């Protein structure tokens, strides 16, 4: 199965949750998946609650924190844009477990025949 690389380009939590859910589904089917948080999306890699968390479970949706944990357990590679990390003033230690630093050049260099999707 071809790999799947997802680029999240904004700080939109709904898009980020969708990207994580898609990556987890791909990993559950045996594929390799990567989620790259670009610039403004990097803060979404910090575990924690969101304003709509209370309403999500009632509709059968996972929270961002739950999806981050599920992605880590499923072997999804979470990658934080190093420039975005610096711009947000975040410490790398604040990010979700298993997150690795990276950039667009290394992401594209390692793409191979994986599918590339932008959110």
FENJO-V485868 format. One line per field, one symbol per residue. phi: phi as a letter, one per 20 degrees, with the letter a starting at -180 (. if undefined). psi: psi as a letter, one per 30 degrees, with the letter a starting at -180 (. if undefined). Layout:
phi: ???
psi: ???
This chain:
phi: .ffcdddddcefffffffffffffffffeneecccdeekfeggfeefqecgegfefgfdndefffffffffffenfedcdfffffffemeegfffggnfcfabffffffefldffdcdd
psi: kklkkkkjflgjeeeeeeeeeeeeeeefgglkkkjjjkcffefffjklllegeefeefggklleeeeeeeeeefgkkkkkkeeeeeefgkkeffllkfklllleeeeeegebgkkkkk.
